[in-house]
């Protein structure tokens, strides 16, 4: 099995590009949004959807349920 190779500066916290071998599956997802976390909060506010960590958990759970 091939290796996933991350390329870019060692000074950044993200990869500028990623090389994925042909024997690895790559799946794109689109249109997945966080659920409302607090229905009593005004629509469209941070309080309604939660901070980044809360939104990420909602979205990752949805992606996990796809597979």
C-alpha positions in Angstrom: 0.0 0.0 0.0 1.3 3.5 -0.9 1.9 6.4 1.4 0.0 9.6 1.6 2.6 12.4 1.2 2.0 15.8 2.6 4.0 18.6 1.0 4.7 22.2 2.0 6.6 24.3 4.5 7.4 22.9 7.9 6.5 26.3 9.3 2.7 25.9 8.5 0.1 23.8 10.3 -1.4 22.7 7.0 -0.3 20.8 3.9 0.1 22.9 0.8 -0.6 19.8 -1.3 -1.1 16.1 -0.7 -0.2 13.2 -2.9 -2.5 10.1 -2.6 -1.4 6.8 -4.2 -3.8 5.1 -6.6 -4.5 2.2 -4.2 -6.2 4.5 -1.7 -9.8 5.6 -1.9 -10.6 9.3 -1.9 -14.1 10.5 -1.2 -15.4 14.0 -1.5 -18.4 15.2 0.5 -20.4 18.3 -0.1 -23.3 20.2 1.5 -22.9 18.9 5.0 -23.6 21.5 7.6 -23.7 21.6 11.4 -27.0 21.1 13.2 -28.5 23.8 15.3 -27.0 23.2 18.8 -29.2 25.7 20.7 -32.7 26.1 19.2 -33.4 28.9 21.7 -30.6 31.1 20.2 -31.2 33.6 17.4 -30.9 31.9 13.9 -27.5 32.4 12.3 -25.6 33.2 15.5 -22.6 31.5 16.9 -24.7 30.5 20.0 -27.2 28.7 17.7 -24.6 26.6 15.9 -21.9 26.5 18.5 -18.2 27.2 18.2 -15.9 25.5 15.6 -15.3 22.4 17.8 -19.1 21.8 18.3 -19.8 22.3 14.6 -16.9 20.0 13.7 -18.3 17.2 15.9 -21.7 17.5 14.3 -20.3 17.4 10.8 -17.8 14.5 11.5 -20.7 12.5 12.9 -22.7 13.1 9.8 -19.8 12.0 7.6 -19.2 8.9 9.7 -22.9 7.9 9.2 -22.4 8.1 5.4 -20.0 5.1 5.5 
